[in-house]
Amino acid sequence: MKGLSKKKRYEKVLAWFEQNNPLAETELEYKNPYELIVAVILSAQCTDVRVNMITPAFYKAFPNEKELANATQEEVFELIKSCSYPNNKAKNLIGMAKTLISEFGGVVPDDVDDLQKLPGVGRKTANVVASVIYKKPAMAVDTHVFRVSARIGLTTNAKTPLATEKQLVKFIPEHKIHRAHHWLILHGRYICKARRPLCDECGISPYCKYFAKDFARIGDTTKPMNVEK
């Protein structure tokens, strides 16, 4: 779709996602805000699949923030040692539980700034919790969102996750932001992959700058090649 404006690109992409994946949600398994914040802390530089293998035993051992706050770092480490950076995460999880109790009365806050006061919770993690639990218009930018947004053409010259976040929330309607976060993550995880994007399986390729550029480069009349970037 030659000459597509950014506004129109957003409209087309969001409309496709809304029609084809209206109930997009996190793939992390949790039952309450405490369990989600544990899972999101564990998910840093670790796959959701791995986290979901770890958390059942973790939730059983530490079913709430009080139990976790009283745990030793060694106890937590033993349950999470198969994920990335288990020593740091064990320390942060215990610190998160203690801070949750001392500063927030055991209630996971809904404010992004307050969430970042918890050990192990950065802006991305805070945005995930705020959007998933409280449906706040918070856009968490991980590697998938960062890559996919730039490829499609939703962002321009965004060099950092924060720059990407600011551009996305500027153009995505506020009531759709908490779902758009999942749309972009899942699209990056399963279709717009880092090394070999599956353009021939992509429903938004007509609105994608990457597709249009590759299409023009090879002079094809059908579909672009899947080239490794």
FIVO-52656 format. One record per residue: residue in three letters; y, z, x of N, C-alpha, C in turn. Coordinates in steps of 0.05 Angstrom, whole numbers, plus 5000, padded with zeros to 4 digits. Layout:
! FIVO-52656
alaYZXYZXYZX;...
***
This chain:
! FIVO-52656
met497650005017500050005000502550005018;lys503449765024505549725043508249835033;gly509749965051512350055044512450295026;leu510350455027510150685010512050905020;ser513751005002515651215010514051475013;lys515151675027513851925030513452065003;lys515452054986515252184960512952054944;lys512751794944510651654929507951714942;arg507851724969505351784982504252064973;tyr506052264973505252524963504252514935;glu505652374918504852354889502052234887;lys501552014901498951874899496752044910;val497152164934495152334947494452574930;leu496452714920496052954904494652884878;ala495452664866494252584841491252524845;trp490552394867487752334873486152594876;phe487252774892485853034896485553184870;glu487653184854487553334829485453224810;gln485152964810483152834793480352864803;asn479952854829477352854841476253124851;asn478053314855477253584864479153794852;pro479253814825481153984812480654284817;leu478254364824477554644827477054724856;ala478354584874478054634902478554934909;glu476855054925477155334932475955384960;thr476455614970475355684997472355684996;glu471155615019468255625022467355895033;leu469156065040468456335049467456495025;glu465356655029464156805007465357085007;tyr466357174984467657434981467657514952;lys467957774947468057864919470658014913;asn472258084933474758234928476658184952;pro479158264949481058214971480258324998;tyr479058564998478158675024476158495037;glu474158395022472158225034473357955043;leu475257855029476457605038477957635064;ile479557855066481057885091479257925115;val476958055111474958085132473957805140;ala473257645119472057385125474057195139;val476557215131478657035143479157115172;ile479157375177479457465205477157365222;leu474757375211472357285226472456975229;ser473756835211473656545212475356415233;ala477056565246478756455267477056325289;gln477356065293475855915313472855945309;cys472055975284469255995277468855855250;thr466455735246466055595221465555775197;asp466255685174465755835150462755885146;val461155685154458255715152457255965168;arg458155985192457456215209458456475197;val460956475188462056715176460356805152;asn459556615135458056685112455256785119;met454356725143451756845152452057135161;ile454457195171455057465181455857665160;thr457457575140458757765122456857925103;pro454657815094452957985076452258255088;ala451258245113450558495126452958665132;phe455158535138457658675144458658825119;tyr458758685097459658805072457859035063;lys455259015069453459225062453959475079;ala454459425105454859655123457659785119;phe459659605113462359705110463459585084;pro462759705061463459595035466359615027;asn467959775043470759805036472259875062;glu474859885059476559935083476160215094;lys475460415078475060685088472560695106;glu470460565098468060565115468560415141;leu470060195139470660035163472560195182;ala474460335171476360485187474960705204;asn472760795194471261015207469060905226;ala468860645228466760525244467560525273;thr465560505291466160475319466260175325;gln467660105347467759825355465059715361;glu463259885372460559795379458959725354;glu459359885333457859835308458759575295;val461359525295462359275284461459035301;phe461659065327460858855346458058765341;glu456258945337453358875333453058695308;leu454658725288454458565264455858295266;ile457758265284459258025285458957875311;lys457057955328456957855355456157555357;ser455257435335454557155335456956975329;cys459257095323461656935318463356925343;ser465356765344467156745367468756995371;tyr469357065396471057295403470357555388;pro467857635389467057865374468358135382;asn468958165408470158405417472958445405;asn474558225407477258245395477258275365;lys475358135353475258145323474258415314;ala472458545329471558805321473859005322;lys475458995344477759165346479759115324;asn480258855318482258785298481358875270;leu478758845264477758915238478059215232;ile477459375252477759665249480759735246;gly482459605263485259645261486459555234;met485459335224486259235198485659445176;ala483259555177482459745157484259995158;lys484760095182486360335186489260285176;thr490360055183493059995175493259955144;leu491159825133491059785104491260055090;ile489960255101489960515088492560665093;ser493460665118495860825126498460715115;glu498660445113501260325105501260205077;phe498860145066498760005040496960145020;gly496160385026494560535007491860415000;gly490860255019488260125014488359874998;val490759794990491159544974492059314991;val490559094990491358865006493958754995;pro496058745011498658655001498658354994;asp500558284976500758004968503057854983;asp504558004999506857885013505957795041;val506657545048505857435073506757595097;asp509257695096510257855118508758115120;asp508258245098506658495099503858455109;leu502658235101499958175110499758145141;gln501958035152501957995181502258255197;lys502758475183502858735197500058845202;leu498058715190495258805194494158675220;pro492858835237491658725262489758495255;gly489958285271488158055267489157855246;val491457915234492457735213494957605223;gly494757345228497157185235498157045211;arg499956855215501156715192499156555176;lys497356415190495356255176493556435159;thr492556655170490856835155492356955132;ala494857035136496457155114496756955092;asn497356705099497656495078495156445063;val492856455076490256425063489856645042;val490256895050489857115032491857105008;ala494357045014496457034993495856814973;ser494856584983494456364965491856394950;val489756484963487056504950486956734930;ile487856964939487657204921489857214901;tyr492357154910494657194892495856934882;lys494656714889495656444880498556404888;lys499456524910502156484920502456194931;pro504856084930505355824941505555834972;ala503355914984503155945013501255735025;met502255585044500655365056499655445083;ala497055505084495855585110495155325125;val496055305150495655065166493655135188;asp491255035185489255045207489054775220;thr487054745237486854485252486354255233;his484854295211484354085192486953995178;val488354185167490854125153492853995172;phe493054095196494953985216494253685221;arg491753625226490853355232491053165208;val490053255185489953085162492753015152;ser494453215151497253165142498652955158;ala498252965184499552775202498252495199;arg495652485197494252225195495052085169;ile495052225147495652105121498552005121;gly500252165134503052095133504652295116;leu503452525110504852725094506852875112;thr506252885138508153005156509052805178;thr511352845189512452665209513452825233;asn512352765256513152895281513053205279;ala511153305265510753595263509053685287;lys510253825306508853895330507454165329;thr508054325309506954595307505854635279;pro504054835275503154905248505454985230;leu507355125240509655205224511254965214;ala511754775232513154535224511654375203;thr508954375206507354245186507554385159;glu507354645160507554805136510154755121;lys512354755136515054715124515254445110;gln514254235123514353965111512653955086;leu510254065087508454055064509654195040;val510654435043511654585020514254465009;lys515554305025517954175016517353954995;phe515053824999514353594981512253654961;ile510653864965508553924945509654114924;pro509254054898510254224877509154504881;glu510854704876510154984883507555074870;his507054994845504655084830502154954840;lys502354754858500054614869499354694898;ile501154844910500854904939498255054945;his497555254929495155414935492655244933;arg492655034917490354854916490554634937;ala492954544943493254334963492254424990;his492554674996491454785020488454725022;his486954775001484054725001483454425001;trp485054274987484653984986484653865015;leu486653945030486953835057484853935076;ile484154195074482054305091479454165086;leu478654155061476054035054475953735061;his478253595058478353315065477953285095;gly479253455110478953445139476153525149;arg474953705134472253805142470053595137;tyr470353445115468153275107468752975108;ile471252895107471852605106473652535130;cys475952645132477852575153477252735178;lys474952695189473952845212475552775237;ala475552965256477152935280476452695296;arg473952665303473252445322472552185307;arg471552195283470751955269471251985240;pro473751925232474451945203472851745187;leu471851825163470251655147471951505127;cys473551315138475451165122474151015099;asp471750915104470350755084469350925060;glu469451185063468651365041471051515029;cys473451445039475851605032477251485007;gly477651644987478951554963481951534965;ile483151644986486051624989486851425010;ser484951265020485651065041487850875033;pro488150805007490350625000493150735005;tyr493251005008495851135011496151255039;cys494351195057494151325083495351155105;lys497151275121498451135143496451065165;tyr494551235170492551185190490850945183;phe490050935158488450705148490050445150;ala492550455141494250215142494650115170;lys495050305189495550225217493050105229;asp490750215223488250115234487549845221;phe488149825195487649575181489249345193;ala491749395199493549195211492649125240;arg491749335254491049295282488649105286;ile486649125269484248955272484348705256;gly486448675239486648435223484448395203;asp483148615194480948595176482048535148;thr480448425131481248365103479848565084;thr478348745095476848935078477549215085;lys476249325106476549605114476949625144;pro478349835153478649865182476149975195;met475949945221473650055235474050355237;asn471750495238471850785244471950815274;val474250865285474450885314474951175322;glu473951255344474351525353477051555365;lys478451755358481251805367481152045386;
***
